[in-house]
Amino acid sequence: MSRTPRFVNSVLLALALTTTFAAAAENWWDAKWPTRKKIEIDTTGKGVAIAEPIGTTAVLVRLHEGVFSFMSAKEDGSDLRFVSEDGKTVLKHHVEKWDSLLNEAYVWVQVPELKPASATAIWLYYGNTEAPAPEAAKETYDASTTLVYHFAKGGTDSSATGANAEGAPTPTGALIGDGVRLFGQTPVKVAAPPLPEWAPGAPLTVSAWIKPSALQPNAVILSRREGTNAFILGLDNGVPFVEVNKQRSSPGAPIAAGGWHHVAAVADAGTITVYVDGKSYGALTAAMPLLKGPVELDKDSSPAAGSLAGFTGELDEVQISKTARPAGYIHFAAVNQGTAADKDKLLKVGEDEASDHEEEGEIMKHLTLITDISKDLTFDGWVVIFLCTLLAVVGWGIAVGKVMYLNTIEKASKEFMKRWEKISNDLTAIDTEDADSVQNLGGSVSGKTQKLMRQSPLYQLYHLGAQEISHRMKSFRQVTFNPQERKEAKVMGLSGRSIQAIKATLHGGMVREVQKLNGKLVFLTIGIAGGPYLGLLGTVIGVMITFAVIAKSGEVEVNSIAPGIAGALLATVAGLAVAIPALFIYSYLSSRIKDVVSNMETFIDEFVTKMAEHYKE
């Protein structure tokens, strides 16, 4: 069993808690944000299995009252911050829609290099009412993204290109926040420039969420033309297709009207692949032609459109990238942005974690203020603070040593009392001429235990009483030479005067033990009584000097008075900081010492009573 004193155990526990708290503090991104929650993106079999590469992508985070406390965030959600798993890197994001009345929000967060078949965690921090507005929405998407329409603000482009659409209908509620309802009559045009041209054979990715209200032949979702060259993304009686220069991709099973579907086309190395709801749907062997004209949504207004019709239904999240997005990227977007139950398996929003760092932040503010105040402290104030610090160091050193000493004697007394209970019924066991027998309680204590028990005041009193008994009995036997008389003398025992003498000796031993227990406690009382007076002295001198300086300079204003007064009061704070802890620890130590003294008084009474009983005349 460990012999570490209880006080040391407490100190070790406090250090462990402090270390844990410090580790948590390092992991917490910023103490100004009091609340966070973990968001886990799981592309393993436990979530949604995605084995293909994904890369950097904008992840949609849906917030609602079931997973997020809107009352704890700012009204516009501008206090939201997303931090990577390392607890340091702030991720770019923007809010597409924030409705604190209906308690729903749609937030896009850029996650760099999202890994397939792995679990990636990010942290959402919120609750800082003084947080500035986050970065611009355009920074959420990588450099390859050339067009992003959320339609929350009509045809505003959320990418860095800034290619806003002309003729976009009024936004209506859609799959993700707001979208647009199209009727196949008037195209929504995107001018080029600013939209960059599509070079011959260059990679390209076009995607959109569509909800056809009716199945039409050759309905145009997105088109772009340049002379005789044309790119069409459309829906032919429910069959999504890509058409390049009148060559069309292979068909698949038609989709039904009235439901949302993710449609994407990826051009790469002479092949254009069509994806529907994240899965490969059809393909076209053709390279991208040169296209520099405007992009049109809903309808192809060119005379060369021929039999192509306008799209009737709803449209949301149109995106164009000048790179070929991998299959994992398309699969992730379809699941993450869709309505299927798998989206909640792919992205899981955890519980709120409240921060204890807010209190720590306030403490740090106070410490910073105290540091600033100390700059205005006079030399006399520094002398007072030095003396108070000296008192504190001496007092705490004595307090720690005294607590450890009391713990030790408490443990030693427990060991002694176990043995004392065995011999107290027969004190003749200590009536011996052998000093070693007296020390080991008649041979009942090992050397190791005896070493521990020597630290107990009760053992010291016992040892003192046992020696007195042995000394008197031995002296009486030496005077009596007749063996028979020596036997009778032993039976006769101790006289009343001898018992009183032994009792006086025990009380003398107790006084010495009490002096040892109370030793050096006077330094604590000096700290209790002297600390405030020292602090008051420093304050009075500081205030006096401050007013003297003001009188000499003639400047009477808050800025000239306040620093000096604050610095002067710091001396009083130092004095109280010494006195208050010293008062508490002194009261604690006094209480424990009283218990030890009471135990000694009880033991003396018991020892004398047993002695009078076993050694009566």
C-alpha positions as CSV (number, residue, x, y, z in Angstrom):
1,M,0.0,0.0,0.0
2,S,1.3,3.5,-0.9
3,R,2.5,5.6,2.0
4,T,2.0,8.9,0.1
5,P,0.3,11.3,2.5
6,R,-3.2,12.4,1.7
7,F,-2.1,16.0,1.0
8,V,0.4,14.8,-1.6
9,N,-2.3,12.7,-3.2
10,S,-4.5,15.8,-3.4
11,V,-1.7,17.8,-4.9
12,L,-1.1,15.1,-7.5
13,L,-4.8,14.9,-8.3
14,A,-4.9,18.7,-8.7
15,L,-1.9,18.6,-11.0
16,A,-3.6,15.8,-13.1
17,L,-6.8,17.8,-13.4
18,T,-4.8,20.9,-14.3
19,T,-2.9,18.9,-17.0
20,T,-6.2,17.6,-18.4
21,F,-7.7,21.0,-18.4
22,A,-4.6,22.4,-20.1
23,A,-4.9,19.7,-22.8
24,A,-8.5,20.6,-23.3
25,A,-7.6,24.2,-23.5
26,E,-5.1,23.6,-26.2
27,N,-7.7,21.6,-28.2
28,W,-10.3,24.3,-27.9
29,W,-9.9,26.7,-30.9
30,D,-10.8,30.0,-29.3
31,A,-12.1,30.7,-25.8
32,K,-14.3,33.5,-27.2
33,W,-16.6,30.9,-28.6
34,P,-18.3,29.2,-25.7
35,T,-20.0,26.3,-27.5
36,R,-19.0,23.8,-30.1
37,K,-20.3,20.6,-31.7
38,K,-18.5,17.9,-33.6
39,I,-19.5,17.1,-37.2
40,E,-18.4,13.8,-38.5
41,I,-18.2,13.0,-42.2
42,D,-18.2,9.2,-42.6
43,T,-17.4,7.7,-46.0
44,T,-16.8,4.2,-44.5
45,G,-19.3,1.3,-44.5
46,K,-20.7,2.6,-41.2
47,G,-21.8,5.8,-42.9
48,V,-22.1,5.9,-46.7
49,A,-19.4,3.9,-48.4
50,I,-17.5,6.0,-50.9
51,A,-14.4,4.2,-52.2
52,E,-13.5,6.6,-55.1
53,P,-11.4,9.8,-54.5
54,I,-13.4,12.9,-53.4
55,G,-10.9,15.7,-53.0
56,T,-11.7,19.3,-51.9
57,T,-15.4,19.8,-51.7
58,A,-18.0,22.2,-50.3
59,V,-19.9,20.2,-47.7
60,L,-23.5,21.1,-47.0
61,V,-24.3,21.3,-43.3
62,R,-28.0,21.4,-42.5
63,L,-28.9,22.9,-39.1
64,H,-32.3,22.6,-37.4
65,E,-33.7,22.9,-33.9
66,G,-33.1,19.2,-33.4
67,V,-29.3,19.5,-33.7
68,F,-28.6,23.2,-33.1
69,S,-29.6,25.9,-30.6
70,F,-30.5,28.9,-32.7
71,M,-31.1,30.9,-29.5
72,S,-27.4,30.6,-28.6
73,A,-26.1,31.9,-31.9
74,K,-26.3,35.4,-33.5
75,E,-29.5,36.2,-35.4
76,D,-27.8,36.0,-38.8
77,G,-25.5,33.1,-37.9
78,S,-22.4,35.3,-38.5
79,D,-20.7,33.8,-35.3
80,L,-20.4,30.4,-36.9
81,R,-16.9,29.1,-37.4
82,F,-15.8,25.8,-38.7
83,V,-12.4,24.3,-37.6
84,S,-10.6,21.2,-38.9
85,E,-9.9,18.2,-36.7
86,D,-6.5,19.6,-35.7
87,G,-8.3,22.3,-33.7
88,K,-6.3,25.1,-35.4
89,T,-7.3,25.5,-39.1
90,V,-10.3,27.6,-39.8
91,L,-12.3,26.3,-42.7
92,K,-13.9,28.6,-45.2
93,H,-17.7,28.7,-45.2
94,H,-20.8,30.7,-46.1
95,V,-24.4,30.7,-45.0
96,E,-26.8,30.2,-47.9
97,K,-29.9,30.5,-45.7
98,W,-30.5,31.4,-42.1
99,D,-34.0,31.4,-40.6
100,S,-34.0,31.9,-36.9
101,L,-37.8,32.0,-36.9
102,L,-38.2,28.6,-38.4
103,N,-34.9,27.4,-36.9
104,E,-33.3,26.1,-40.0
105,A,-30.1,27.0,-41.8
106,Y,-28.0,25.8,-44.8
107,V,-24.3,26.3,-44.5
108,W,-21.6,25.4,-47.0
109,V,-18.2,24.5,-45.6
110,Q,-15.0,23.8,-47.7
111,V,-13.3,20.6,-46.5
112,P,-9.9,20.2,-48.1
113,E,-9.0,16.8,-49.5
114,L,-11.9,14.8,-48.1
115,K,-10.7,11.2,-47.9
116,P,-12.7,8.2,-49.2
117,A,-13.4,5.2,-46.9
118,S,-12.6,7.2,-43.8
119,A,-14.1,9.3,-41.1
120,T,-13.3,13.0,-41.0
121,A,-14.3,15.3,-38.2
122,I,-14.7,19.1,-38.2
123,W,-15.8,21.4,-35.4
124,L,-18.6,23.9,-35.5
125,Y,-18.1,26.8,-33.0
126,Y,-20.8,29.3,-32.2
127,G,-22.1,31.6,-29.4
128,N,-19.7,34.5,-29.7
129,T,-22.0,37.6,-29.8
130,E,-19.0,39.8,-30.7
131,A,-17.8,37.7,-33.6
132,P,-17.2,39.6,-36.9
133,A,-18.7,38.6,-40.2
134,P,-17.1,35.5,-41.7
135,E,-15.2,35.4,-45.0
136,A,-17.0,36.0,-48.3
137,A,-19.0,33.2,-49.9
138,K,-16.7,33.1,-52.9
139,E,-13.9,31.7,-50.9
140,T,-15.8,28.5,-50.0
141,Y,-15.2,27.0,-53.4
142,D,-11.9,26.0,-54.9
143,A,-10.3,27.8,-57.9
144,S,-11.7,25.2,-60.4
145,T,-15.3,26.2,-59.6
146,T,-16.4,28.8,-62.1
147,L,-20.2,29.0,-61.4
148,V,-22.4,28.4,-58.4
149,Y,-26.1,29.3,-58.2
150,H,-27.9,28.7,-54.9
151,F,-30.7,30.9,-56.2
152,A,-31.2,32.2,-52.6
153,K,-30.5,35.7,-54.1
154,G,-31.8,35.1,-57.5
155,G,-29.1,34.6,-60.1
156,T,-26.1,35.7,-57.9
157,D,-23.0,33.7,-58.5
158,S,-21.4,32.4,-55.3
159,S,-18.1,31.5,-57.0
160,A,-15.1,33.7,-57.5
161,T,-16.1,34.3,-61.1
162,G,-19.0,36.6,-60.3
163,A,-21.0,35.5,-63.4
164,N,-24.5,36.6,-62.3
165,A,-27.5,35.4,-64.3
166,E,-29.9,37.6,-66.2
167,G,-33.6,36.9,-66.0
168,A,-33.5,34.5,-63.0
169,P,-37.1,34.0,-61.6
170,T,-38.0,35.0,-58.1
171,P,-36.6,32.4,-55.7
172,T,-39.0,29.9,-54.1
173,G,-38.6,27.2,-51.5
174,A,-36.6,24.3,-53.0
175,L,-34.4,21.3,-52.1
176,I,-31.7,23.4,-50.4
177,G,-33.0,26.7,-49.1
178,D,-34.4,28.4,-52.2
179,G,-34.4,27.5,-55.8
180,V,-36.2,28.6,-59.0
181,R,-39.4,27.4,-60.7
182,L,-39.0,27.2,-64.5
183,F,-41.7,27.0,-67.2
184,G,-39.6,26.5,-70.3
185,Q,-40.5,29.9,-71.8
186,T,-37.7,32.4,-71.1
187,P,-34.1,31.3,-70.8
188,V,-31.9,32.4,-67.8
189,K,-28.7,33.7,-69.4
190,V,-25.2,33.7,-68.1
191,A,-22.9,36.1,-69.9
192,A,-19.5,35.2,-71.2
193,P,-17.4,36.9,-70.0
194,P,-17.2,36.9,-67.0
195,L,-17.9,33.1,-67.5
196,P,-14.7,31.7,-69.0
197,E,-14.7,29.9,-72.3
198,W,-14.6,26.1,-72.6
199,A,-11.5,25.2,-74.5
200,P,-11.4,22.2,-77.0
201,G,-10.9,18.9,-75.2
202,A,-10.7,20.7,-71.8
203,P,-12.1,18.9,-68.7
204,L,-15.5,20.1,-67.4
205,T,-18.1,19.3,-64.8
206,V,-21.6,20.5,-64.9
207,S,-24.2,19.6,-62.2
208,A,-27.7,20.6,-61.0
209,W,-30.6,19.4,-58.9
210,I,-33.7,19.1,-61.0
211,K,-37.4,18.4,-60.2
212,P,-39.4,17.9,-63.4
213,S,-43.0,18.7,-63.0
214,A,-43.8,16.8,-66.2
215,L,-41.8,14.5,-68.6
216,Q,-41.1,16.3,-71.8
217,P,-39.2,15.3,-74.9
218,N,-35.8,17.0,-75.4
219,A,-36.1,19.5,-72.5
220,V,-33.0,21.7,-72.1
221,I,-31.6,22.1,-68.6
222,L,-28.4,23.9,-69.6
223,S,-26.9,24.7,-72.9
224,R,-23.9,26.6,-74.5
225,R,-23.2,27.3,-78.1
226,E,-20.4,28.8,-80.3
227,G,-21.2,28.7,-84.0
228,T,-22.0,25.1,-84.9
229,N,-20.6,23.8,-81.7
230,A,-23.1,23.0,-78.9
231,F,-23.2,21.4,-75.5
232,I,-26.7,20.4,-74.1
233,L,-27.6,18.9,-70.7
234,G,-31.2,17.9,-70.9
235,L,-34.0,15.5,-70.0
236,D,-35.8,13.5,-72.8
237,N,-39.0,12.0,-71.4
238,G,-37.3,11.5,-68.1
239,V,-34.0,10.3,-69.5
240,P,-31.1,12.6,-68.6
241,F,-28.7,13.1,-71.5
242,V,-25.7,15.1,-72.7
243,E,-25.5,16.2,-76.3
244,V,-22.4,17.5,-78.0
245,N,-22.7,18.6,-81.6
246,K,-25.9,16.5,-82.0
247,Q,-24.2,13.4,-80.5
248,R,-26.1,12.2,-77.5
249,S,-25.1,10.0,-74.6
250,S,-26.3,6.5,-74.1
251,P,-29.7,6.4,-72.4
252,G,-30.7,4.8,-69.1
253,A,-33.8,4.2,-67.1
254,P,-36.0,7.3,-67.0
255,I,-36.5,9.2,-63.8
256,A,-40.0,10.0,-62.4
257,A,-41.6,13.4,-62.4
258,G,-42.2,15.2,-59.1
259,G,-39.0,14.2,-57.3
260,W,-35.6,15.8,-56.9
261,H,-32.6,14.2,-58.7
262,H,-29.0,15.1,-59.0
263,V,-27.8,15.2,-62.6
264,A,-24.1,15.8,-63.5
265,A,-21.9,15.6,-66.6
266,V,-18.2,15.1,-66.4
267,A,-16.0,15.6,-69.5
268,D,-12.5,14.1,-69.3
269,A,-10.1,12.7,-71.9
270,G,-12.6,12.4,-74.8
271,T,-15.4,10.9,-72.7
272,I,-18.4,12.6,-71.2
273,T,-20.0,10.6,-68.4
274,V,-23.5,11.3,-67.2
275,Y,-24.3,10.7,-63.5
276,V,-27.7,10.5,-61.9
277,D,-28.1,10.6,-58.2
278,G,-24.3,10.0,-57.8
279,K,-24.2,6.9,-60.0
280,S,-22.9,6.5,-63.5
281,Y,-25.8,6.6,-65.8
282,G,-24.6,7.0,-69.4
283,A,-21.7,8.1,-71.5
284,L,-20.7,9.8,-74.7
285,T,-17.4,9.4,-76.6
286,A,-16.7,12.9,-77.6
287,A,-14.3,15.7,-76.7
288,M,-15.5,19.1,-75.6
289,P,-15.6,21.6,-78.4
290,L,-14.6,25.3,-78.2
291,L,-17.5,27.2,-76.6
292,K,-17.4,30.9,-75.8
293,G,-21.0,32.0,-75.9
294,P,-23.4,32.6,-73.0
295,V,-24.7,29.7,-71.0
296,E,-28.5,29.4,-70.9
297,L,-30.7,27.7,-68.4
298,D,-34.2,26.3,-68.9
299,K,-34.3,26.9,-72.7
300,D,-32.0,27.1,-75.7
301,S,-32.9,30.3,-77.5
302,S,-30.6,29.7,-80.5
303,P,-32.3,29.2,-83.9
304,A,-30.2,26.0,-84.2
305,A,-32.0,24.5,-81.2
306,G,-34.4,22.8,-83.5
307,S,-36.7,20.4,-81.6
308,L,-35.2,21.2,-78.2
309,A,-37.8,22.4,-75.7
310,G,-37.7,24.3,-72.5
311,F,-37.5,22.5,-69.1
312,T,-40.6,22.7,-66.9
313,G,-40.0,22.1,-63.2
314,E,-37.7,23.3,-60.4
315,L,-34.0,23.9,-60.5
316,D,-31.4,24.2,-57.6
317,E,-27.7,24.2,-57.0
318,V,-26.3,24.7,-60.5
319,Q,-22.5,24.3,-60.5
320,I,-19.9,24.4,-63.3
321,S,-16.2,23.5,-62.8
322,K,-13.3,23.7,-65.2
323,T,-12.0,20.3,-64.0
324,A,-13.2,16.7,-64.2
325,R,-14.6,16.0,-60.8
326,P,-13.9,12.4,-59.7
327,A,-16.7,9.9,-59.2
328,G,-16.4,10.1,-55.5
329,Y,-17.0,13.8,-55.6
330,I,-20.2,13.4,-57.5
331,H,-21.4,10.6,-55.3
332,F,-20.7,12.6,-52.2
333,A,-22.5,15.7,-53.5
334,A,-25.6,13.6,-54.5
335,V,-25.9,12.0,-51.0
336,N,-24.8,15.1,-48.9
337,Q,-27.2,17.5,-50.7
338,G,-30.1,15.0,-51.3
339,T,-33.1,14.0,-49.4
340,A,-32.4,10.3,-48.9
341,A,-31.9,9.0,-45.3
342,D,-28.3,8.2,-46.2
343,K,-27.4,11.9,-45.9
344,D,-27.7,11.6,-42.1
345,K,-25.4,8.7,-42.1
346,L,-22.9,10.5,-44.2
347,L,-22.8,13.6,-42.1
348,K,-23.6,13.4,-38.4
349,V,-24.0,16.5,-36.2
350,G,-22.9,15.8,-32.6
351,E,-24.1,17.2,-29.3
352,D,-23.1,20.6,-27.9
353,E,-19.9,20.8,-25.9
354,A,-19.9,23.8,-23.5
355,S,-16.6,25.4,-22.8
356,D,-15.1,26.1,-19.4
357,H,-12.7,28.3,-21.2
358,E,-15.0,31.3,-21.0
359,E,-14.3,31.5,-17.3
360,E,-10.6,31.0,-18.1
361,G,-10.9,33.8,-20.6
362,E,-12.3,36.2,-18.0
363,I,-9.5,35.2,-15.6
364,M,-6.9,35.9,-18.3
365,K,-8.5,39.3,-18.9
366,H,-8.2,40.1,-15.2
367,L,-4.6,38.9,-15.1
368,T,-3.9,41.2,-18.1
369,L,-5.5,44.1,-16.3
370,I,-3.5,43.4,-13.2
371,T,-0.3,43.3,-15.3
372,D,-1.2,46.7,-16.8
373,I,-2.0,48.1,-13.4
374,S,1.3,46.9,-11.9
375,K,3.1,49.2,-14.4
376,D,1.9,52.2,-12.4
377,L,2.9,50.7,-9.1
378,T,5.4,52.8,-7.1
379,F,8.7,51.5,-5.6
380,D,7.1,51.5,-2.1
381,G,4.3,49.4,-3.5
382,W,6.7,46.9,-5.0
383,V,8.5,46.6,-1.6
384,V,5.1,45.9,0.1
385,I,4.3,43.3,-2.6
386,F,7.7,41.7,-2.1
387,L,7.2,41.4,1.6
388,C,3.7,40.0,1.1
389,T,5.1,37.4,-1.3
390,L,7.7,36.5,1.2
391,L,5.0,36.0,3.9
392,A,2.9,33.9,1.4
393,V,5.9,31.7,0.5
394,V,6.9,31.1,4.1
395,G,3.3,30.5,5.2
396,W,2.5,28.1,2.5
397,G,5.7,26.2,3.0
398,I,4.9,25.8,6.7
399,A,1.3,24.9,5.9
400,V,2.3,22.1,3.5
401,G,4.8,20.7,5.9
402,K,2.4,20.8,8.8
403,V,-0.4,19.1,6.8
404,M,2.1,16.3,5.8
405,Y,3.2,16.0,9.5
406,L,-0.4,15.7,10.8
407,N,-1.2,13.1,8.1
408,T,1.9,11.1,9.2
409,I,1.1,11.2,12.9
410,E,-2.5,10.3,12.2
411,K,-1.4,7.2,10.4
412,A,1.1,6.4,13.1
413,S,-1.5,6.8,15.8
414,K,-3.8,4.4,14.1
415,E,-1.1,1.7,14.0
416,F,-0.2,2.4,17.7
417,M,-3.9,2.2,18.9
418,K,-4.3,-1.3,17.2
419,R,-1.4,-2.6,19.5
420,W,-2.4,-0.6,22.5
421,E,-5.8,-2.2,22.6
422,K,-4.1,-5.6,22.9
423,I,-1.9,-4.8,25.9
424,S,-4.1,-2.3,27.8
425,N,-5.9,-5.1,29.6
426,D,-2.6,-6.3,31.0
427,L,-0.2,-3.5,31.7
428,T,2.2,-5.9,33.4
429,A,3.5,-6.7,29.9
430,I,5.4,-3.4,30.1
431,D,6.7,-4.1,33.7
432,T,10.1,-5.3,32.6
433,E,13.8,-4.4,32.9
434,D,14.2,-4.9,29.1
435,A,14.1,-1.5,27.4
436,D,13.5,-3.1,24.0
437,S,10.5,-4.9,25.4
438,V,9.1,-1.5,26.5
439,Q,9.7,0.0,23.0
440,N,8.0,-2.9,21.1
441,L,5.0,-3.2,23.4
442,G,6.1,-6.4,25.0
443,G,7.4,-7.9,21.7
444,S,4.1,-7.4,19.8
445,V,5.5,-4.8,17.3
446,S,8.0,-5.3,14.4
447,G,10.8,-3.0,13.9
448,K,9.2,-1.5,10.8
449,T,5.9,-0.7,12.5
450,Q,7.8,0.5,15.6
451,K,9.6,3.0,13.4
452,L,6.3,4.3,12.1
453,M,4.7,4.5,15.5
454,R,7.6,6.6,17.0
455,Q,6.1,9.5,15.0
456,S,2.9,9.2,17.0
457,P,2.5,11.5,20.1
458,L,0.4,8.7,21.7
459,Y,3.3,6.3,21.4
460,Q,5.7,8.9,22.8
461,L,3.4,9.3,25.8
462,Y,3.1,5.5,26.2
463,H,6.8,5.1,26.0
464,L,7.4,7.8,28.6
465,G,4.8,6.2,31.0
466,A,6.2,2.7,30.5
467,Q,9.7,3.8,31.2
468,E,8.5,5.5,34.4
469,I,6.7,2.3,35.6
470,S,9.7,0.1,34.7
471,H,12.1,2.5,36.5
472,R,10.1,2.6,39.7
473,M,9.5,-1.1,39.8
474,K,13.2,-1.8,39.1
475,S,14.3,0.6,41.9
476,F,12.0,-1.1,44.4
477,R,13.3,-4.6,43.6
478,Q,16.9,-3.4,44.0
479,V,16.1,-2.1,47.6
480,T,14.4,-5.3,48.6
481,F,16.9,-8.2,48.8
482,N,14.7,-11.0,50.1
483,P,13.2,-12.9,47.1
484,Q,10.0,-13.4,48.9
485,E,9.8,-9.7,49.8
486,R,10.5,-8.8,46.1
487,K,7.6,-11.0,45.0
488,E,5.3,-9.4,47.5
489,A,6.5,-5.9,46.4
490,K,5.6,-6.7,42.8
491,V,2.1,-7.6,43.9
492,M,1.9,-4.5,46.0
493,G,2.5,-2.2,42.9
494,L,2.8,1.5,42.9
495,S,1.9,4.0,45.5
496,G,-0.6,6.9,44.9
497,R,2.3,9.4,45.0
498,S,4.1,7.4,42.3
499,I,1.0,7.3,40.1
500,Q,0.6,11.1,40.5
501,A,4.3,11.6,39.6
502,I,3.9,9.4,36.5
503,K,0.8,11.3,35.5
504,A,2.6,14.6,35.9
505,T,5.4,13.2,33.7
506,L,2.9,12.3,31.0
507,H,1.4,15.8,31.1
508,G,4.8,17.2,30.7
509,G,5.4,15.0,27.6
510,M,2.0,16.1,26.2
511,V,3.0,19.8,26.6
512,R,6.2,19.1,24.6
513,E,4.2,17.3,21.9
514,V,1.7,20.2,21.7
515,Q,4.6,22.7,21.4
516,K,5.9,20.6,18.5
517,L,2.4,20.6,16.8
518,N,2.1,24.3,17.2
519,G,5.6,25.1,16.1
520,K,6.0,27.7,13.4
521,L,2.3,28.4,13.2
522,V,3.1,31.9,14.3
523,F,4.2,32.6,10.7
524,L,0.7,31.9,9.6
525,T,-0.7,34.3,12.2
526,I,1.8,36.9,11.1
527,G,0.5,36.5,7.6
528,I,-3.1,36.8,8.8
529,A,-2.5,39.9,10.9
530,G,0.3,41.5,9.1
531,G,-0.6,41.0,5.5
532,P,-3.6,43.4,5.4
533,Y,-1.6,46.0,7.3
534,L,1.3,45.8,4.9
535,G,-1.1,46.1,2.0
536,L,-2.8,49.1,3.6
537,L,0.5,50.7,4.1
538,G,1.4,50.3,0.4
539,T,-2.0,51.7,-0.6
540,V,-1.8,54.7,1.6
541,I,1.7,55.5,0.4
542,G,0.7,55.0,-3.2
543,V,-2.4,57.2,-2.9
544,M,-0.3,59.8,-1.1
545,I,2.2,59.9,-3.9
546,T,-0.5,60.0,-6.6
547,F,-2.1,63.0,-5.1
548,A,1.3,64.7,-4.6
549,V,2.1,64.2,-8.3
550,I,-1.4,65.6,-9.3
551,A,-0.9,68.6,-7.0
552,K,2.5,69.3,-8.5
553,S,1.3,68.9,-12.1
554,G,-2.1,70.6,-11.7
555,E,-3.8,68.0,-14.0
556,V,-7.0,66.7,-12.4
557,E,-8.7,64.2,-14.6
558,V,-9.6,60.6,-14.5
559,N,-6.8,59.4,-16.7
560,S,-4.2,61.0,-14.4
561,I,-5.8,59.8,-11.1
562,A,-7.1,56.3,-12.0
563,P,-3.8,54.5,-12.8
564,G,-2.1,55.7,-9.7
565,I,-5.1,54.7,-7.4
566,A,-5.4,51.3,-9.1
567,G,-1.7,50.7,-8.7
568,A,-1.9,51.7,-5.0
569,L,-4.9,49.4,-4.4
570,L,-2.8,46.5,-5.8
571,A,-0.8,46.5,-2.6
572,T,-4.0,45.9,-0.6
573,V,-5.0,43.1,-2.9
574,A,-1.5,41.5,-2.3
575,G,-2.0,41.8,1.5
576,L,-5.4,40.2,1.4
577,A,-4.2,37.5,-1.0
578,V,-1.7,36.6,1.8
579,A,-4.1,36.9,4.7
580,I,-7.2,35.1,3.4
581,P,-5.6,31.8,2.5
582,A,-3.5,31.9,5.6
583,L,-6.7,32.4,7.7
584,F,-8.4,29.4,6.1
585,I,-5.4,27.1,6.4
586,Y,-4.7,28.2,10.0
587,S,-8.3,27.4,11.0
588,Y,-8.0,24.0,9.3
589,L,-4.7,23.2,11.0
590,S,-5.9,24.4,14.4
591,S,-8.9,22.1,14.2
592,R,-6.7,19.1,13.4
593,I,-4.3,19.9,16.1
594,K,-7.1,20.2,18.6
595,D,-8.2,16.6,17.7
596,V,-4.6,15.4,18.3
597,V,-4.5,17.1,21.7
598,S,-7.8,15.7,22.7
599,N,-6.6,12.2,21.7
600,M,-3.5,12.7,23.9
601,E,-5.6,13.8,26.9
602,T,-7.9,10.9,26.5
603,F,-4.9,8.5,26.2
604,I,-3.3,9.9,29.4
605,D,-6.5,9.4,31.4
606,E,-6.8,5.9,30.1
607,F,-3.2,5.1,30.7
608,V,-3.3,6.4,34.3
609,T,-6.5,4.6,35.0
610,K,-5.1,1.3,33.7
611,M,-1.9,1.9,35.6
612,A,-3.7,2.5,38.9
613,E,-5.8,-0.6,38.3
614,H,-2.9,-3.0,37.5
615,Y,-0.4,-1.6,39.9
616,K,-2.5,-0.8,42.9
617,E,-1.0,-1.2,46.4
